[in-house]
Amino acid sequence: MENNPYDILGVSQSASKVEISKAVTLAMKRKQYPVDVIAKAQKSLMKSEERIIADYFHPI
């Protein structure tokens, strides 16, 4: 993944699924990134396997 999903959604690596869902709504309102990029970031953080990969490629 070329973009950091945590930066796209504006959440920390310890964010819960509820916080991620709220961040998706806020990211859509900000319109800083295209909708498909926001959706891909949400998908990668909601699935535990993909979240581990995101954590590896984008450490704190």
N, CA, C, O and CB atoms as a CASP TS submission, in Angstrom:
PFRMAT TS
TARGET T0000
AUTHOR 0000-0000-0000
METHOD Language model
MODEL 1
PARENT N/A
ATOM      1  N   MET     1       0.853  -1.181   0.000  1.00  0.00           N
ATOM      2  CA  MET     1       0.000   0.000   0.000  1.00  0.00           C
ATOM      3  C   MET     1       0.893   1.236   0.000  1.00  0.00           C
ATOM      4  O   MET     1       1.802   1.353   0.822  1.00  0.00           O
ATOM      5  CB  MET     1      -0.968   0.003   1.229  1.00  0.00           C
ATOM      6  N   GLU     2       0.636   2.135  -0.906  1.00  0.00           N
ATOM      7  CA  GLU     2       1.486   3.304  -1.046  1.00  0.00           C
ATOM      8  C   GLU     2       1.168   4.399  -0.032  1.00  0.00           C
ATOM      9  O   GLU     2       2.057   5.158   0.356  1.00  0.00           O
ATOM     10  CB  GLU     2       1.361   3.851  -2.432  1.00  0.00           C
ATOM     11  N   ASN     3      -0.085   4.490   0.398  1.00  0.00           N
ATOM     12  CA  ASN     3      -0.473   5.513   1.365  1.00  0.00           C
ATOM     13  C   ASN     3      -0.631   4.894   2.742  1.00  0.00           C
ATOM     14  O   ASN     3      -1.037   3.739   2.872  1.00  0.00           O
ATOM     15  CB  ASN     3      -1.777   6.208   0.936  1.00  0.00           C
ATOM     16  N   ASN     4      -0.311   5.661   3.755  1.00  0.00           N
ATOM     17  CA  ASN     4      -0.462   5.206   5.124  1.00  0.00           C
ATOM     18  C   ASN     4      -1.934   5.312   5.515  1.00  0.00           C
ATOM     19  O   ASN     4      -2.465   6.421   5.568  1.00  0.00           O
ATOM     20  CB  ASN     4       0.437   6.031   6.090  1.00  0.00           C
ATOM     21  N   PRO     5      -2.611   4.193   5.791  1.00  0.00           N
ATOM     22  CA  PRO     5      -4.037   4.246   6.119  1.00  0.00           C
ATOM     23  C   PRO     5      -4.313   5.032   7.399  1.00  0.00           C
ATOM     24  O   PRO     5      -5.385   5.619   7.550  1.00  0.00           O
ATOM     25  CB  PRO     5      -4.586   2.841   6.258  1.00  0.00           C
ATOM     26  N   TYR     6      -3.355   5.044   8.314  1.00  0.00           N
ATOM     27  CA  TYR     6      -3.539   5.802   9.553  1.00  0.00           C
ATOM     28  C   TYR     6      -3.554   7.306   9.272  1.00  0.00           C
ATOM     29  O   TYR     6      -4.330   8.046   9.877  1.00  0.00           O
ATOM     30  CB  TYR     6      -2.425   5.460  10.562  1.00  0.00           C
ATOM     31  N   ASP     7      -2.697   7.755   8.355  1.00  0.00           N
ATOM     32  CA  ASP     7      -2.684   9.173   7.983  1.00  0.00           C
ATOM     33  C   ASP     7      -3.931   9.551   7.199  1.00  0.00           C
ATOM     34  O   ASP     7      -4.494  10.627   7.400  1.00  0.00           O
ATOM     35  CB  ASP     7      -1.435   9.497   7.163  1.00  0.00           C
ATOM     36  N   ILE     8      -4.357   8.677   6.315  1.00  0.00           N
ATOM     37  CA  ILE     8      -5.538   8.960   5.500  1.00  0.00           C
ATOM     38  C   ILE     8      -6.761   9.161   6.383  1.00  0.00           C
ATOM     39  O   ILE     8      -7.544  10.085   6.164  1.00  0.00           O
ATOM     40  CB  ILE     8      -5.789   7.823   4.496  1.00  0.00           C
ATOM     41  N   LEU     9      -6.928   8.293   7.385  1.00  0.00           N
ATOM     42  CA  LEU     9      -8.099   8.378   8.256  1.00  0.00           C
ATOM     43  C   LEU     9      -7.873   9.269   9.474  1.00  0.00           C
ATOM     44  O   LEU     9      -8.828   9.639  10.157  1.00  0.00           O
ATOM     45  CB  LEU     9      -8.494   6.999   8.711  1.00  0.00           C
ATOM     46  N   GLY    10      -6.626   9.612   9.748  1.00  0.00           N
ATOM     47  CA  GLY    10      -6.333  10.474  10.886  1.00  0.00           C
ATOM     48  C   GLY    10      -6.540   9.784  12.228  1.00  0.00           C
ATOM     49  O   GLY    10      -7.026  10.395  13.180  1.00  0.00           O
ATOM     50  N   VAL    11      -6.168   8.508  12.299  1.00  0.00           N
ATOM     51  CA  VAL    11      -6.297   7.758  13.555  1.00  0.00           C
ATOM     52  C   VAL    11      -4.938   7.224  13.983  1.00  0.00           C
ATOM     53  O   VAL    11      -4.000   7.163  13.188  1.00  0.00           O
ATOM     54  CB  VAL    11      -7.308   6.596  13.403  1.00  0.00           C
ATOM     55  N   SER    12      -4.846   6.839  15.248  1.00  0.00           N
ATOM     56  CA  SER    12      -3.606   6.251  15.750  1.00  0.00           C
ATOM     57  C   SER    12      -3.630   4.743  15.522  1.00  0.00           C
ATOM     58  O   SER    12      -4.667   4.185  15.162  1.00  0.00           O
ATOM     59  CB  SER    12      -3.407   6.574  17.257  1.00  0.00           C
ATOM     60  N   GLN    13      -2.503   4.089  15.728  1.00  0.00           N
ATOM     61  CA  GLN    13      -2.433   2.644  15.541  1.00  0.00           C
ATOM     62  C   GLN    13      -3.221   1.888  16.599  1.00  0.00           C
ATOM     63  O   GLN    13      -3.487   0.698  16.435  1.00  0.00           O
ATOM     64  CB  GLN    13      -0.993   2.189  15.557  1.00  0.00           C
ATOM     65  N   SER    14      -3.592   2.544  17.661  1.00  0.00           N
ATOM     66  CA  SER    14      -4.378   1.889  18.709  1.00  0.00           C
ATOM     67  C   SER    14      -5.874   2.152  18.558  1.00  0.00           C
ATOM     68  O   SER    14      -6.644   1.851  19.469  1.00  0.00           O
ATOM     69  CB  SER    14      -3.913   2.357  20.079  1.00  0.00           C
ATOM     70  N   ALA    15      -6.292   2.704  17.435  1.00  0.00           N
ATOM     71  CA  ALA    15      -7.700   3.033  17.226  1.00  0.00           C
ATOM     72  C   ALA    15      -8.564   1.779  17.156  1.00  0.00           C
ATOM     73  O   ALA    15      -8.174   0.763  16.582  1.00  0.00           O
ATOM     74  CB  ALA    15      -7.867   3.850  15.950  1.00  0.00           C
ATOM     75  N   SER    16      -9.747   1.880  17.757  1.00  0.00           N
ATOM     76  CA  SER    16     -10.691   0.760  17.714  1.00  0.00           C
ATOM     77  C   SER    16     -11.474   0.801  16.399  1.00  0.00           C
ATOM     78  O   SER    16     -11.378   1.762  15.635  1.00  0.00           O
ATOM     79  CB  SER    16     -11.662   0.805  18.935  1.00  0.00           C
ATOM     80  N   LYS    17     -12.243  -0.249  16.154  1.00  0.00           N
ATOM     81  CA  LYS    17     -13.049  -0.296  14.935  1.00  0.00           C
ATOM     82  C   LYS    17     -14.106   0.814  14.917  1.00  0.00           C
ATOM     83  O   LYS    17     -14.433   1.340  13.852  1.00  0.00           O
ATOM     84  CB  LYS    17     -13.725  -1.665  14.803  1.00  0.00           C
ATOM     85  N   VAL    18     -14.633   1.167  16.073  1.00  0.00           N
ATOM     86  CA  VAL    18     -15.610   2.253  16.161  1.00  0.00           C
ATOM     87  C   VAL    18     -14.943   3.586  15.794  1.00  0.00           C
ATOM     88  O   VAL    18     -15.513   4.387  15.051  1.00  0.00           O
ATOM     89  CB  VAL    18     -16.225   2.324  17.592  1.00  0.00           C
ATOM     90  N   GLU    19     -13.744   3.814  16.314  1.00  0.00           N
ATOM     91  CA  GLU    19     -13.011   5.039  15.993  1.00  0.00           C
ATOM     92  C   GLU    19     -12.670   5.106  14.505  1.00  0.00           C
ATOM     93  O   GLU    19     -12.708   6.178  13.902  1.00  0.00           O
ATOM     94  CB  GLU    19     -11.729   5.128  16.829  1.00  0.00           C
ATOM     95  N   ILE    20     -12.340   3.964  13.923  1.00  0.00           N
ATOM     96  CA  ILE    20     -12.034   3.923  12.493  1.00  0.00           C
ATOM     97  C   ILE    20     -13.271   4.257  11.678  1.00  0.00           C
ATOM     98  O   ILE    20     -13.184   4.996  10.697  1.00  0.00           O
ATOM     99  CB  ILE    20     -11.490   2.542  12.091  1.00  0.00           C
ATOM    100  N   SER    21     -14.416   3.726  12.071  1.00  0.00           N
ATOM    101  CA  SER    21     -15.667   4.017  11.356  1.00  0.00           C
ATOM    102  C   SER    21     -16.007   5.500  11.414  1.00  0.00           C
ATOM    103  O   SER    21     -16.429   6.085  10.416  1.00  0.00           O
ATOM    104  CB  SER    21     -16.822   3.195  11.941  1.00  0.00           C
ATOM    105  N   LYS    22     -15.826   6.106  12.578  1.00  0.00           N
ATOM    106  CA  LYS    22     -16.075   7.546  12.715  1.00  0.00           C
ATOM    107  C   LYS    22     -15.083   8.345  11.877  1.00  0.00           C
ATOM    108  O   LYS    22     -15.445   9.353  11.271  1.00  0.00           O
ATOM    109  CB  LYS    22     -15.987   7.976  14.195  1.00  0.00           C
ATOM    110  N   ALA    23     -13.834   7.896  11.844  1.00  0.00           N
ATOM    111  CA  ALA    23     -12.801   8.590  11.078  1.00  0.00           C
ATOM    112  C   ALA    23     -13.084   8.528   9.585  1.00  0.00           C
ATOM    113  O   ALA    23     -12.761   9.466   8.857  1.00  0.00           O
ATOM    114  CB  ALA    23     -11.429   7.993  11.372  1.00  0.00           C
ATOM    115  N   VAL    24     -13.684   7.435   9.119  1.00  0.00           N
ATOM    116  CA  VAL    24     -14.046   7.317   7.704  1.00  0.00           C
ATOM    117  C   VAL    24     -15.055   8.396   7.344  1.00  0.00           C
ATOM    118  O   VAL    24     -14.935   9.043   6.304  1.00  0.00           O
ATOM    119  CB  VAL    24     -14.621   5.910   7.393  1.00  0.00           C
ATOM    120  N   THR    25     -16.045   8.590   8.200  1.00  0.00           N
ATOM    121  CA  THR    25     -17.055   9.621   7.964  1.00  0.00           C
ATOM    122  C   THR    25     -16.417  11.001   7.901  1.00  0.00           C
ATOM    123  O   THR    25     -16.742  11.800   7.023  1.00  0.00           O
ATOM    124  CB  THR    25     -18.125   9.586   9.060  1.00  0.00           C
ATOM    125  N   LEU    26     -15.515  11.278   8.825  1.00  0.00           N
ATOM    126  CA  LEU    26     -14.845  12.576   8.835  1.00  0.00           C
ATOM    127  C   LEU    26     -13.941  12.755   7.612  1.00  0.00           C
ATOM    128  O   LEU    26     -13.860  13.847   7.049  1.00  0.00           O
ATOM    129  CB  LEU    26     -14.026  12.734  10.116  1.00  0.00           C
ATOM    130  N   ALA    27     -13.267  11.683   7.208  1.00  0.00           N
ATOM    131  CA  ALA    27     -12.395  11.752   6.030  1.00  0.00           C
ATOM    132  C   ALA    27     -13.209  12.023   4.769  1.00  0.00           C
ATOM    133  O   ALA    27     -12.764  12.750   3.881  1.00  0.00           O
ATOM    134  CB  ALA    27     -11.596  10.445   5.872  1.00  0.00           C
ATOM    135  N   MET    28     -14.392  11.441   4.696  1.00  0.00           N
ATOM    136  CA  MET    28     -15.274  11.687   3.541  1.00  0.00           C
ATOM    137  C   MET    28     -15.692  13.163   3.504  1.00  0.00           C
ATOM    138  O   MET    28     -15.758  13.768   2.434  1.00  0.00           O
ATOM    139  CB  MET    28     -16.537  10.765   3.603  1.00  0.00           C
ATOM    140  N   LYS    29     -15.971  13.731   4.670  1.00  0.00           N
ATOM    141  CA  LYS    29     -16.376  15.139   4.738  1.00  0.00           C
ATOM    142  C   LYS    29     -15.227  16.074   4.375  1.00  0.00           C
ATOM    143  O   LYS    29     -15.436  17.103   3.733  1.00  0.00           O
ATOM    144  CB  LYS    29     -16.892  15.473   6.136  1.00  0.00           C
ATOM    145  N   ARG    30     -14.001  15.709   4.792  1.00  0.00           N
ATOM    146  CA  ARG    30     -12.834  16.550   4.496  1.00  0.00           C
ATOM    147  C   ARG    30     -12.489  16.565   3.010  1.00  0.00           C
ATOM    148  O   ARG    30     -11.982  17.560   2.493  1.00  0.00           O
ATOM    149  CB  ARG    30     -11.632  16.069   5.290  1.00  0.00           C
ATOM    150  N   LYS    31     -12.768  15.460   2.332  1.00  0.00           N
ATOM    151  CA  LYS    31     -12.499  15.321   0.892  1.00  0.00           C
ATOM    152  C   LYS    31     -11.033  15.571   0.529  1.00  0.00           C
ATOM    153  O   LYS    31     -10.728  16.088  -0.545  1.00  0.00           O
ATOM    154  CB  LYS    31     -13.378  16.281   0.112  1.00  0.00           C
ATOM    155  N   GLN    32     -10.146  15.201   1.427  1.00  0.00           N
ATOM    156  CA  GLN    32      -8.712  15.362   1.172  1.00  0.00           C
ATOM    157  C   GLN    32      -8.200  14.238   0.272  1.00  0.00           C
ATOM    158  O   GLN    32      -7.253  14.426  -0.491  1.00  0.00           O
ATOM    159  CB  GLN    32      -7.924  15.385   2.501  1.00  0.00           C
ATOM    160  N   TYR    33      -8.836  13.066   0.369  1.00  0.00           N
ATOM    161  CA  TYR    33      -8.460  11.902  -0.433  1.00  0.00           C
ATOM    162  C   TYR    33      -9.678  11.421  -1.214  1.00  0.00           C
ATOM    163  O   TYR    33     -10.813  11.645  -0.792  1.00  0.00           O
ATOM    164  CB  TYR    33      -7.893  10.762   0.465  1.00  0.00           C
ATOM    165  N   PRO    34      -9.451  10.761  -2.353  1.00  0.00           N
ATOM    166  CA  PRO    34     -10.579  10.192  -3.106  1.00  0.00           C
ATOM    167  C   PRO    34     -11.297   9.118  -2.281  1.00  0.00           C
ATOM    168  O   PRO    34     -10.708   8.510  -1.387  1.00  0.00           O
ATOM    169  CB  PRO    34     -10.088   9.592  -4.448  1.00  0.00           C
ATOM    170  N   VAL    35     -12.557   8.899  -2.593  1.00  0.00           N
ATOM    171  CA  VAL    35     -13.384   7.947  -1.853  1.00  0.00           C
ATOM    172  C   VAL    35     -12.787   6.538  -1.892  1.00  0.00           C
ATOM    173  O   VAL    35     -12.813   5.826  -0.887  1.00  0.00           O
ATOM    174  CB  VAL    35     -14.806   7.930  -2.421  1.00  0.00           C
ATOM    175  N   ASP    36     -12.255   6.136  -3.039  1.00  0.00           N
ATOM    176  CA  ASP    36     -11.701   4.783  -3.121  1.00  0.00           C
ATOM    177  C   ASP    36     -10.461   4.611  -2.239  1.00  0.00           C
ATOM    178  O   ASP    36     -10.218   3.522  -1.719  1.00  0.00           O
ATOM    179  CB  ASP    36     -11.354   4.451  -4.568  1.00  0.00           C
ATOM    180  N   VAL    37      -9.688   5.664  -2.072  1.00  0.00           N
ATOM    181  CA  VAL    37      -8.504   5.605  -1.202  1.00  0.00           C
ATOM    182  C   VAL    37      -8.951   5.486   0.261  1.00  0.00           C
ATOM    183  O   VAL    37      -8.359   4.733   1.035  1.00  0.00           O
ATOM    184  CB  VAL    37      -7.601   6.871  -1.401  1.00  0.00           C
ATOM    185  N   ILE    38      -9.987   6.225   0.630  1.00  0.00           N
ATOM    186  CA  ILE    38     -10.521   6.159   1.998  1.00  0.00           C
ATOM    187  C   ILE    38     -11.089   4.770   2.267  1.00  0.00           C
ATOM    188  O   ILE    38     -10.874   4.207   3.341  1.00  0.00           O
ATOM    189  CB  ILE    38     -11.614   7.240   2.219  1.00  0.00           C
ATOM    190  N   ALA    39     -11.808   4.222   1.301  1.00  0.00           N
ATOM    191  CA  ALA    39     -12.384   2.881   1.462  1.00  0.00           C
ATOM    192  C   ALA    39     -11.293   1.822   1.602  1.00  0.00           C
ATOM    193  O   ALA    39     -11.421   0.897   2.404  1.00  0.00           O
ATOM    194  CB  ALA    39     -13.291   2.543   0.269  1.00  0.00           C
ATOM    195  N   LYS    40     -10.230   1.958   0.826  1.00  0.00           N
ATOM    196  CA  LYS    40      -9.115   1.000   0.906  1.00  0.00           C
ATOM    197  C   LYS    40      -8.430   1.098   2.273  1.00  0.00           C
ATOM    198  O   LYS    40      -8.050   0.080   2.851  1.00  0.00           O
ATOM    199  CB  LYS    40      -8.084   1.259  -0.233  1.00  0.00           C
ATOM    200  N   ALA    41      -8.275   2.318   2.787  1.00  0.00           N
ATOM    201  CA  ALA    41      -7.673   2.504   4.111  1.00  0.00           C
ATOM    202  C   ALA    41      -8.553   1.873   5.192  1.00  0.00           C
ATOM    203  O   ALA    41      -8.054   1.216   6.105  1.00  0.00           O
ATOM    204  CB  ALA    41      -7.458   4.009   4.405  1.00  0.00           C
ATOM    205  N   GLN    42      -9.861   2.080   5.079  1.00  0.00           N
ATOM    206  CA  GLN    42     -10.780   1.490   6.052  1.00  0.00           C
ATOM    207  C   GLN    42     -10.706  -0.035   6.001  1.00  0.00           C
ATOM    208  O   GLN    42     -10.645  -0.690   7.042  1.00  0.00           O
ATOM    209  CB  GLN    42     -12.223   1.966   5.791  1.00  0.00           C
ATOM    210  N   LYS    43     -10.713  -0.587   4.818  1.00  0.00           N
ATOM    211  CA  LYS    43     -10.654  -2.044   4.656  1.00  0.00           C
ATOM    212  C   LYS    43      -9.382  -2.608   5.272  1.00  0.00           C
ATOM    213  O   LYS    43      -9.408  -3.641   5.942  1.00  0.00           O
ATOM    214  CB  LYS    43     -10.733  -2.426   3.170  1.00  0.00           C
ATOM    215  N   SER    44      -8.268  -1.920   5.038  1.00  0.00           N
ATOM    216  CA  SER    44      -6.999  -2.442   5.548  1.00  0.00           C
ATOM    217  C   SER    44      -6.903  -2.357   7.073  1.00  0.00           C
ATOM    218  O   SER    44      -6.172  -3.135   7.686  1.00  0.00           O
ATOM    219  CB  SER    44      -5.840  -1.686   4.921  1.00  0.00           C
ATOM    220  N   LEU    45      -7.622  -1.435   7.687  1.00  0.00           N
ATOM    221  CA  LEU    45      -7.562  -1.318   9.145  1.00  0.00           C
ATOM    222  C   LEU    45      -8.649  -2.124   9.849  1.00  0.00           C
ATOM    223  O   LEU    45      -8.529  -2.405  11.041  1.00  0.00           O
ATOM    224  CB  LEU    45      -7.674   0.133   9.546  1.00  0.00           C
ATOM    225  N   MET    46      -9.699  -2.498   9.136  1.00  0.00           N
ATOM    226  CA  MET    46     -10.779  -3.267   9.756  1.00  0.00           C
ATOM    227  C   MET    46     -10.464  -4.768   9.788  1.00  0.00           C
ATOM    228  O   MET    46     -10.937  -5.473  10.679  1.00  0.00           O
ATOM    229  CB  MET    46     -12.089  -3.027   9.005  1.00  0.00           C
ATOM    230  N   LYS    47      -9.680  -5.259   8.837  1.00  0.00           N
ATOM    231  CA  LYS    47      -9.300  -6.672   8.835  1.00  0.00           C
ATOM    232  C   LYS    47      -8.005  -6.826   9.615  1.00  0.00           C
ATOM    233  O   LYS    47      -7.022  -6.138   9.344  1.00  0.00           O
ATOM    234  CB  LYS    47      -9.142  -7.218   7.380  1.00  0.00           C
ATOM    235  N   SER    48      -8.010  -7.730  10.582  1.00  0.00           N
ATOM    236  CA  SER    48      -6.838  -7.853  11.456  1.00  0.00           C
ATOM    237  C   SER    48      -5.577  -8.262  10.704  1.00  0.00           C
ATOM    238  O   SER    48      -4.487  -7.802  11.043  1.00  0.00           O
ATOM    239  CB  SER    48      -7.115  -8.859  12.548  1.00  0.00           C
ATOM    240  N   GLU    49      -5.704  -9.125   9.677  1.00  0.00           N
ATOM    241  CA  GLU    49      -4.514  -9.534   8.927  1.00  0.00           C
ATOM    242  C   GLU    49      -3.908  -8.349   8.178  1.00  0.00           C
ATOM    243  O   GLU    49      -2.692  -8.158   8.173  1.00  0.00           O
ATOM    244  CB  GLU    49      -4.863 -10.661   7.940  1.00  0.00           C
ATOM    245  N   GLU    50      -4.770  -7.560   7.549  1.00  0.00           N
ATOM    246  CA  GLU    50      -4.278  -6.414   6.783  1.00  0.00           C
ATOM    247  C   GLU    50      -3.782  -5.299   7.705  1.00  0.00           C
ATOM    248  O   GLU    50      -2.897  -4.528   7.331  1.00  0.00           O
ATOM    249  CB  GLU    50      -5.381  -5.881   5.861  1.00  0.00           C
ATOM    250  N   ARG    51      -4.346  -5.215   8.891  1.00  0.00           N
ATOM    251  CA  ARG    51      -3.895  -4.202   9.844  1.00  0.00           C
ATOM    252  C   ARG    51      -2.474  -4.501  10.321  1.00  0.00           C
ATOM    253  O   ARG    51      -1.675  -3.586  10.521  1.00  0.00           O
ATOM    254  CB  ARG    51      -4.855  -4.129  11.044  1.00  0.00           C
ATOM    255  N   ILE    52      -2.169  -5.770  10.501  1.00  0.00           N
ATOM    256  CA  ILE    52      -0.812  -6.159  10.902  1.00  0.00           C
ATOM    257  C   ILE    52       0.183  -5.746   9.824  1.00  0.00           C
ATOM    258  O   ILE    52       1.273  -5.261  10.126  1.00  0.00           O
ATOM    259  CB  ILE    52      -0.726  -7.689  11.159  1.00  0.00           C
ATOM    260  N   ILE    53      -0.196  -5.939   8.577  1.00  0.00           N
ATOM    261  CA  ILE    53       0.664  -5.534   7.459  1.00  0.00           C
ATOM    262  C   ILE    53       0.840  -4.016   7.454  1.00  0.00           C
ATOM    263  O   ILE    53       1.952  -3.525   7.258  1.00  0.00           O
ATOM    264  CB  ILE    53       0.071  -6.012   6.108  1.00  0.00           C
ATOM    265  N   ALA    54      -0.247  -3.268   7.668  1.00  0.00           N
ATOM    266  CA  ALA    54      -0.168  -1.806   7.708  1.00  0.00           C
ATOM    267  C   ALA    54       0.735  -1.352   8.855  1.00  0.00           C
ATOM    268  O   ALA    54       1.511  -0.408   8.703  1.00  0.00           O
ATOM    269  CB  ALA    54      -1.577  -1.189   7.859  1.00  0.00           C
ATOM    270  N   ASP    55       0.632  -2.019   9.987  1.00  0.00           N
ATOM    271  CA  ASP    55       1.485  -1.685  11.144  1.00  0.00           C
ATOM    272  C   ASP    55       2.960  -1.936  10.823  1.00  0.00           C
ATOM    273  O   ASP    55       3.833  -1.182  11.252  1.00  0.00           O
ATOM    274  CB  ASP    55       1.066  -2.515  12.387  1.00  0.00           C
ATOM    275  N   TYR    56       3.226  -2.992  10.069  1.00  0.00           N
ATOM    276  CA  TYR    56       4.601  -3.320   9.708  1.00  0.00           C
ATOM    277  C   TYR    56       5.192  -2.293   8.760  1.00  0.00           C
ATOM    278  O   TYR    56       6.325  -1.849   8.946  1.00  0.00           O
ATOM    279  CB  TYR    56       4.664  -4.698   9.080  1.00  0.00           C
ATOM    280  N   PHE    57       4.427  -1.912   7.740  1.00  0.00           N
ATOM    281  CA  PHE    57       4.940  -0.991   6.741  1.00  0.00           C
ATOM    282  C   PHE    57       4.919   0.471   7.180  1.00  0.00           C
ATOM    283  O   PHE    57       5.636   1.297   6.616  1.00  0.00           O
ATOM    284  CB  PHE    57       4.156  -1.140   5.486  1.00  0.00           C
ATOM    285  N   HIS    58       4.105   0.794   8.176  1.00  0.00           N
ATOM    286  CA  HIS    58       3.997   2.167   8.657  1.00  0.00           C
ATOM    287  C   HIS    58       4.117   2.194  10.170  1.00  0.00           C
ATOM    288  O   HIS    58       3.127   2.427  10.863  1.00  0.00           O
ATOM    289  CB  HIS    58       2.667   2.803   8.210  1.00  0.00           C
ATOM    290  N   PRO    59       5.331   1.957  10.699  1.00  0.00           N
ATOM    291  CA  PRO    59       5.497   1.951  12.161  1.00  0.00           C
ATOM    292  C   PRO    59       5.275   3.341  12.752  1.00  0.00           C
ATOM    293  O   PRO    59       5.254   4.350  12.046  1.00  0.00           O
ATOM    294  CB  PRO    59       6.898   1.444  12.539  1.00  0.00           C
ATOM    295  N   ILE    60       5.115   3.352  14.040  1.00  0.00           N
ATOM    296  CA  ILE    60       4.844   4.613  14.765  1.00  0.00           C
ATOM    297  C   ILE    60       5.972   5.592  14.565  1.00  0.00           C
ATOM    298  O   ILE    60       5.926   6.703  15.094  1.00  0.00           O
ATOM    299  CB  ILE    60       4.642   4.355  16.268  1.00  0.00           C
TER
END
